[in-house]
Amino acid sequence: MLEEQGDLDLTAGDWLDKLRELRQLVRHHVDQEEGQLFAMMRRALGADQRARLGNEFIAAKESEEEVSGERGAAAGPPNGERDIETLSKRELYELARTRHIEGRSAMTRAELVQAIRAAR
């Protein structure tokens, strides 16, 4: 539908009709996900599984942002080791995993930073 939208004349009424149709389809999709699918997932998955899926989603989103250039590249400290403040949540999670920090899958990014600092 987006490709079709780009081919239409902006001054034609057809363009606005297509935009309204697209908006309705997106709203329906979001309502279905939030109202039905997410509720089913909450019932079917345990807390650890939900946290893992959430972490995977965040990692994919951060990876997408890095590829598209939305996140700036952070320069590391002079000794070559990156400051943990510059790490993505996924990178922090992996670092916490290598340091055997318990409860890491349910931690926020800030909590991961704090736990990693405490484990040094």
Secondary structure, DSSP 8 states (H G I E B T S, - for coil): -HHHHHHS-TTSHHHHHHHHHHHHHHHHHHHHIIIIIHHHHHHHS-HHHHHHHHHHHHHHHHHHHHHHT-S------TTS---GGGS-HHHHHHHHHHTT-TTGGG--HHHHHHHHHHT-
